[in-house]
Amino acid sequence: MKLYIEESYNELMTKVTWPTWPNLQQTTAVVLIGLGIFTLLVFIMDTISKFSLNAIYPE
């Protein structure tokens, strides 16, 4: 177990490449924009289905 932890730590410190700060900011912005678009689409579909169901089954 100790060997596994040592090798894992060594791999983490020597073989893993971490993104640069500008790259991290750019990919975070892309994810947030995509999330916003997806949220907007779900909201639009929910609103359309609500109006459609209210038209079919009025209260």
Backbone as XML, in Angstrom:
<?xml version="1.0"?>
<chain id="A" units="angstrom">
  <residue number="1" name="MET">
    <atom name="N" x="0.826" y="-1.193" z="0.000"/>
    <atom name="CA" x="0.000" y="0.000" z="0.000"/>
    <atom name="C" x="0.870" y="1.257" z="0.000"/>
  </residue>
  <residue number="2" name="LYS">
    <atom name="N" x="1.939" y="1.203" z="0.781"/>
    <atom name="CA" x="2.832" y="2.357" z="0.851"/>
    <atom name="C" x="3.463" y="2.630" z="-0.514"/>
  </residue>
  <residue number="3" name="LEU">
    <atom name="N" x="3.845" y="1.569" z="-1.216"/>
    <atom name="CA" x="4.440" y="1.723" z="-2.543"/>
    <atom name="C" x="3.441" y="2.355" z="-3.510"/>
  </residue>
  <residue number="4" name="TYR">
    <atom name="N" x="2.197" y="1.926" z="-3.426"/>
    <atom name="CA" x="1.155" y="2.483" z="-4.292"/>
    <atom name="C" x="0.999" y="3.983" z="-4.056"/>
  </residue>
  <residue number="5" name="ILE">
    <atom name="N" x="0.968" y="4.386" z="-2.813"/>
    <atom name="CA" x="0.815" y="5.808" z="-2.488"/>
    <atom name="C" x="2.026" y="6.598" z="-2.971"/>
  </residue>
  <residue number="6" name="GLU">
    <atom name="N" x="3.212" y="6.058" z="-2.767"/>
    <atom name="CA" x="4.422" y="6.749" z="-3.224"/>
    <atom name="C" x="4.443" y="6.890" z="-4.743"/>
  </residue>
  <residue number="7" name="GLU">
    <atom name="N" x="4.087" y="5.822" z="-5.447"/>
    <atom name="CA" x="4.082" y="5.880" z="-6.908"/>
    <atom name="C" x="2.993" y="6.816" z="-7.420"/>
  </residue>
  <residue number="8" name="SER">
    <atom name="N" x="1.853" y="6.813" z="-6.770"/>
    <atom name="CA" x="0.774" y="7.721" z="-7.178"/>
    <atom name="C" x="1.191" y="9.171" z="-6.983"/>
  </residue>
  <residue number="9" name="TYR">
    <atom name="N" x="1.804" y="9.457" z="-5.855"/>
    <atom name="CA" x="2.272" y="10.818" z="-5.585"/>
    <atom name="C" x="3.344" y="11.218" z="-6.596"/>
  </residue>
  <residue number="10" name="ASN">
    <atom name="N" x="4.263" y="10.322" z="-6.877"/>
    <atom name="CA" x="5.328" y="10.607" z="-7.836"/>
    <atom name="C" x="4.750" y="10.879" z="-9.224"/>
  </residue>
  <residue number="11" name="GLU">
    <atom name="N" x="3.776" y="10.083" z="-9.617"/>
    <atom name="CA" x="3.148" y="10.295" z="-10.919"/>
    <atom name="C" x="2.418" y="11.635" z="-10.958"/>
  </residue>
  <residue number="12" name="LEU">
    <atom name="N" x="1.745" y="11.968" z="-9.877"/>
    <atom name="CA" x="1.019" y="13.235" z="-9.802"/>
    <atom name="C" x="1.967" y="14.424" z="-9.935"/>
  </residue>
  <residue number="13" name="MET">
    <atom name="N" x="3.127" y="14.321" z="-9.326"/>
    <atom name="CA" x="4.063" y="15.441" z="-9.325"/>
    <atom name="C" x="4.924" y="15.520" z="-10.585"/>
  </residue>
  <residue number="14" name="THR">
    <atom name="N" x="5.127" y="14.407" z="-11.280"/>
    <atom name="CA" x="6.063" y="14.443" z="-12.408"/>
    <atom name="C" x="5.405" y="14.240" z="-13.766"/>
  </residue>
  <residue number="15" name="LYS">
    <atom name="N" x="4.336" y="13.475" z="-13.841"/>
    <atom name="CA" x="3.777" y="13.123" z="-15.143"/>
    <atom name="C" x="2.505" y="13.880" z="-15.504"/>
  </residue>
  <residue number="16" name="VAL">
    <atom name="N" x="1.861" y="14.463" z="-14.534"/>
    <atom name="CA" x="0.613" y="15.177" z="-14.794"/>
    <atom name="C" x="0.939" y="16.590" z="-15.256"/>
  </residue>
  <residue number="17" name="THR">
    <atom name="N" x="0.299" y="17.008" z="-16.338"/>
    <atom name="CA" x="0.480" y="18.387" z="-16.791"/>
    <atom name="C" x="-0.750" y="19.192" z="-16.388"/>
  </residue>
  <residue number="18" name="TRP">
    <atom name="N" x="-0.518" y="20.250" z="-15.682"/>
    <atom name="CA" x="-1.603" y="21.091" z="-15.199"/>
    <atom name="C" x="-1.827" y="22.226" z="-16.186"/>
  </residue>
  <residue number="19" name="PRO">
    <atom name="N" x="-3.071" y="22.671" z="-16.343"/>
    <atom name="CA" x="-3.329" y="23.773" z="-17.277"/>
    <atom name="C" x="-2.745" y="25.082" z="-16.753"/>
  </residue>
  <residue number="20" name="THR">
    <atom name="N" x="-2.423" y="25.944" z="-17.694"/>
    <atom name="CA" x="-1.948" y="27.268" z="-17.302"/>
    <atom name="C" x="-3.141" y="28.092" z="-16.823"/>
  </residue>
  <residue number="21" name="TRP">
    <atom name="N" x="-2.855" y="29.187" z="-16.133"/>
    <atom name="CA" x="-3.930" y="30.024" z="-15.602"/>
    <atom name="C" x="-4.815" y="30.587" z="-16.719"/>
  </residue>
  <residue number="22" name="PRO">
    <atom name="N" x="-4.254" y="31.125" z="-17.808"/>
    <atom name="CA" x="-5.125" y="31.614" z="-18.889"/>
    <atom name="C" x="-5.953" y="30.495" z="-19.523"/>
  </residue>
  <residue number="23" name="ASN">
    <atom name="N" x="-5.362" y="29.321" z="-19.676"/>
    <atom name="CA" x="-6.096" y="28.192" z="-20.239"/>
    <atom name="C" x="-7.241" y="27.789" z="-19.318"/>
  </residue>
  <residue number="24" name="LEU">
    <atom name="N" x="-6.984" y="27.779" z="-18.032"/>
    <atom name="CA" x="-8.015" y="27.434" z="-17.057"/>
    <atom name="C" x="-9.157" y="28.445" z="-17.085"/>
  </residue>
  <residue number="25" name="GLN">
    <atom name="N" x="-8.824" y="29.719" z="-17.195"/>
    <atom name="CA" x="-9.855" y="30.755" z="-17.272"/>
    <atom name="C" x="-10.688" y="30.600" z="-18.541"/>
  </residue>
  <residue number="26" name="GLN">
    <atom name="N" x="-10.029" y="30.307" z="-19.645"/>
    <atom name="CA" x="-10.735" y="30.166" z="-20.918"/>
    <atom name="C" x="-11.686" y="28.973" z="-20.888"/>
  </residue>
  <residue number="27" name="THR">
    <atom name="N" x="-11.225" y="27.844" z="-20.415"/>
    <atom name="CA" x="-12.092" y="26.670" z="-20.388"/>
    <atom name="C" x="-13.225" y="26.843" z="-19.379"/>
  </residue>
  <residue number="28" name="THR">
    <atom name="N" x="-12.965" y="27.540" z="-18.293"/>
    <atom name="CA" x="-14.030" y="27.819" z="-17.327"/>
    <atom name="C" x="-15.095" y="28.707" z="-17.958"/>
  </residue>
  <residue number="29" name="ALA">
    <atom name="N" x="-14.670" y="29.701" z="-18.714"/>
    <atom name="CA" x="-15.624" y="30.583" z="-19.392"/>
    <atom name="C" x="-16.461" y="29.801" z="-20.398"/>
  </residue>
  <residue number="30" name="VAL">
    <atom name="N" x="-15.834" y="28.899" z="-21.130"/>
    <atom name="CA" x="-16.568" y="28.085" z="-22.106"/>
    <atom name="C" x="-17.609" y="27.223" z="-21.399"/>
  </residue>
  <residue number="31" name="VAL">
    <atom name="N" x="-17.235" y="26.629" z="-20.290"/>
    <atom name="CA" x="-18.172" y="25.788" z="-19.538"/>
    <atom name="C" x="-19.334" y="26.621" z="-19.006"/>
  </residue>
  <residue number="32" name="LEU">
    <atom name="N" x="-19.045" y="27.793" z="-18.462"/>
    <atom name="CA" x="-20.115" y="28.638" z="-17.922"/>
    <atom name="C" x="-21.058" y="29.131" z="-19.016"/>
  </residue>
  <residue number="33" name="ILE">
    <atom name="N" x="-20.518" y="29.475" z="-20.165"/>
    <atom name="CA" x="-21.364" y="29.905" z="-21.285"/>
    <atom name="C" x="-22.231" y="28.744" z="-21.761"/>
  </residue>
  <residue number="34" name="GLY">
    <atom name="N" x="-21.633" y="27.572" z="-21.887"/>
    <atom name="CA" x="-22.405" y="26.393" z="-22.282"/>
    <atom name="C" x="-23.494" y="26.069" z="-21.277"/>
  </residue>
  <residue number="35" name="LEU">
    <atom name="N" x="-23.180" y="26.191" z="-20.006"/>
    <atom name="CA" x="-24.168" y="25.955" z="-18.960"/>
    <atom name="C" x="-25.305" y="26.964" z="-19.044"/>
  </residue>
  <residue number="36" name="GLY">
    <atom name="N" x="-24.972" y="28.211" z="-19.315"/>
    <atom name="CA" x="-26.009" y="29.236" z="-19.465"/>
    <atom name="C" x="-26.925" y="28.951" z="-20.642"/>
  </residue>
  <residue number="37" name="ILE">
    <atom name="N" x="-26.348" y="28.538" z="-21.762"/>
    <atom name="CA" x="-27.151" y="28.213" z="-22.948"/>
    <atom name="C" x="-28.053" y="27.019" z="-22.659"/>
  </residue>
  <residue number="38" name="PHE">
    <atom name="N" x="-27.503" y="25.997" z="-22.035"/>
    <atom name="CA" x="-28.288" y="24.811" z="-21.709"/>
    <atom name="C" x="-29.428" y="25.154" z="-20.751"/>
  </residue>
  <residue number="39" name="THR">
    <atom name="N" x="-29.135" y="25.977" z="-19.756"/>
    <atom name="CA" x="-30.164" y="26.391" z="-18.803"/>
    <atom name="C" x="-31.271" y="27.162" z="-19.504"/>
  </residue>
  <residue number="40" name="LEU">
    <atom name="N" x="-30.905" y="28.043" z="-20.408"/>
    <atom name="CA" x="-31.894" y="28.810" z="-21.161"/>
    <atom name="C" x="-32.767" y="27.891" z="-22.016"/>
  </residue>
  <residue number="41" name="LEU">
    <atom name="N" x="-32.162" y="26.903" z="-22.658"/>
    <atom name="CA" x="-32.936" y="25.966" z="-23.476"/>
    <atom name="C" x="-33.919" y="25.160" z="-22.624"/>
  </residue>
  <residue number="42" name="VAL">
    <atom name="N" x="-33.478" y="24.710" z="-21.468"/>
    <atom name="CA" x="-34.374" y="23.958" z="-20.584"/>
    <atom name="C" x="-35.513" y="24.856" z="-20.108"/>
  </residue>
  <residue number="43" name="PHE">
    <atom name="N" x="-35.213" y="26.104" z="-19.794"/>
    <atom name="CA" x="-36.254" y="27.043" z="-19.371"/>
    <atom name="C" x="-37.278" y="27.261" z="-20.482"/>
  </residue>
  <residue number="44" name="ILE">
    <atom name="N" x="-36.794" y="27.424" z="-21.711"/>
    <atom name="CA" x="-37.702" y="27.633" z="-22.848"/>
    <atom name="C" x="-38.577" y="26.401" z="-23.067"/>
  </residue>
  <residue number="45" name="MET">
    <atom name="N" x="-37.975" y="25.214" z="-23.027"/>
    <atom name="CA" x="-38.764" y="23.992" z="-23.215"/>
    <atom name="C" x="-39.782" y="23.814" z="-22.093"/>
  </residue>
  <residue number="46" name="ASP">
    <atom name="N" x="-39.403" y="24.149" z="-20.880"/>
    <atom name="CA" x="-40.319" y="24.044" z="-19.748"/>
    <atom name="C" x="-41.489" y="25.014" z="-19.904"/>
  </residue>
  <residue number="47" name="THR">
    <atom name="N" x="-41.191" y="26.222" z="-20.331"/>
    <atom name="CA" x="-42.243" y="27.223" z="-20.520"/>
    <atom name="C" x="-43.202" y="26.804" z="-21.632"/>
  </residue>
  <residue number="48" name="ILE">
    <atom name="N" x="-42.655" y="26.310" z="-22.728"/>
    <atom name="CA" x="-43.502" y="25.860" z="-23.841"/>
    <atom name="C" x="-44.387" y="24.698" z="-23.400"/>
  </residue>
  <residue number="49" name="SER">
    <atom name="N" x="-43.810" y="23.749" z="-22.687"/>
    <atom name="CA" x="-44.622" y="22.606" z="-22.247"/>
    <atom name="C" x="-45.679" y="23.038" z="-21.239"/>
  </residue>
  <residue number="50" name="LYS">
    <atom name="N" x="-45.358" y="24.002" z="-20.400"/>
    <atom name="CA" x="-46.343" y="24.491" z="-19.432"/>
    <atom name="C" x="-47.525" y="25.135" z="-20.150"/>
  </residue>
  <residue number="51" name="PHE">
    <atom name="N" x="-47.242" y="25.992" z="-21.122"/>
    <atom name="CA" x="-48.331" y="26.636" z="-21.861"/>
    <atom name="C" x="-49.123" y="25.621" z="-22.681"/>
  </residue>
  <residue number="52" name="SER">
    <atom name="N" x="-48.431" y="24.650" z="-23.257"/>
    <atom name="CA" x="-49.118" y="23.623" z="-24.048"/>
    <atom name="C" x="-50.047" y="22.793" z="-23.172"/>
  </residue>
  <residue number="53" name="LEU">
    <atom name="N" x="-49.562" y="22.373" z="-22.029"/>
    <atom name="CA" x="-50.396" y="21.568" z="-21.141"/>
    <atom name="C" x="-51.538" y="22.380" z="-20.549"/>
  </residue>
  <residue number="54" name="ASN">
    <atom name="N" x="-51.304" y="23.653" z="-20.286"/>
    <atom name="CA" x="-52.391" y="24.503" z="-19.794"/>
    <atom name="C" x="-53.450" y="24.721" z="-20.872"/>
  </residue>
  <residue number="55" name="ALA">
    <atom name="N" x="-53.048" y="24.718" z="-22.132"/>
    <atom name="CA" x="-54.019" y="24.862" z="-23.212"/>
    <atom name="C" x="-54.842" y="23.583" z="-23.363"/>
  </residue>
  <residue number="56" name="ILE">
    <atom name="N" x="-54.202" y="22.445" z="-23.153"/>
    <atom name="CA" x="-54.905" y="21.166" z="-23.289"/>
    <atom name="C" x="-55.772" y="20.890" z="-22.059"/>
  </residue>
  <residue number="57" name="TYR">
    <atom name="N" x="-55.223" y="21.149" z="-20.893"/>
    <atom name="CA" x="-55.920" y="20.881" z="-19.634"/>
    <atom name="C" x="-56.087" y="22.177" z="-18.846"/>
  </residue>
  <residue number="58" name="PRO">
    <atom name="N" x="-57.053" y="22.989" z="-19.214"/>
    <atom name="CA" x="-57.215" y="24.254" z="-18.472"/>
    <atom name="C" x="-57.666" y="23.987" z="-17.036"/>
  </residue>
  <residue number="59" name="GLU">
    <atom name="N" x="-57.293" y="24.885" z="-16.187"/>
    <atom name="CA" x="-57.645" y="24.728" z="-14.764"/>
    <atom name="C" x="-59.074" y="25.112" z="-14.506"/>
  </residue>
</chain>
